[in-house]
């Protein structure tokens, strides 16, 4: 299948953004591992965080209709918006930069 160099497609890129989180939790001296429970149960105060960056995990070509359907799922609060408003808000056209 030959594609024209001027033809454009939408590419859905899935990523994961990770942080190194740090907690300082008091625990019994004979069982310091008990601190892990507090962190797992999300009852500990955050000590610090360090962004480690974004990793691309997959990408695929999608039609505009598929992308709009995914937009309605991921951003259901704006499901009633017009398609051109969704494209302006959430889609990145070639050469466009995030505001």
N, C-alpha and C positions, 0 to 999 in steps of 0.2 A: 504494500500500500504506500503510494507516494504522497508525501505531504508537502504542501507549498511552504516555502520559508516565511511567508507572511501570515500563514494560518496560525491562529491562537487557540489554546485549550486551557481549561481550568485544571489545576493540579491540587488535589487535597493532600496536604503534608501533615502527618501525625507526629507529634513530638512529646517528650517527657521533660519537664523542667525539674531539676533536683536541687535540694538544699542539704547541707550538713547542719543538722540541728544539734544543739548541745544543752544538757540539763545538769544541774548540780543538786543531787538529791541526798538527803540524810538517810542513813540506813544503819541497822545493827552491825557492829564491827565483825561479829562472827558470821554474818550473812549479807555482805555488801550487794549480792545479786538481787536482793529484795528491791533495790532501787529500780531495777528493770521493770518490775510490776507497775510501779507508779508511772513510769514513762509510757508503758504499753496501755495503761488504763486512761492515759491523757489527763492525769490529775496533777502533773508536775508543772511548775512554772518554767517557761522557756528562758534559758540562760543566754543563748546567742544563736545566730544562724549565719551561714555563709552560702551564698548562691554558688552552685557548682556548674550551672549552665544548662543549656537546652540540648538534648540529643534527638536527632531525627530517627524515628523508628520505622516509618513507612511512608510511601507516597503512591498515589494512583491518579490517573486521569479520570475526571468526572464530567458529566454534562452539566450545563448550568442548572437544569431542572433537578438533577441529583443533588447538587450543591445547595440549592435552595431548600430542598426537602430536609437535608441534614441541618441546615441553618435553623429551620423551624423546630427541630428536635433539640439542638444544642442551645438555642436562644429562644425558648418558647415564649418569653415575655414580649417578643416583637413579632409573633406569628401573624398578626393582623396587618403588619406593615406591607406596603407595596413592594414588589420584587425589586424595583430600581432603588428603593430606599435601603433594602437589605444589602444589595450589591455595593452601594456606596459606603455603607457602614462596616461591612464585614469582609468584603472581597478585596484583594489587592491586585490592581491591574499592573501590567508590565511597566516598569519604570516608576511606578508610584511608590512613595515612601510613607511610612506610618507617621501620623500627625503627632 
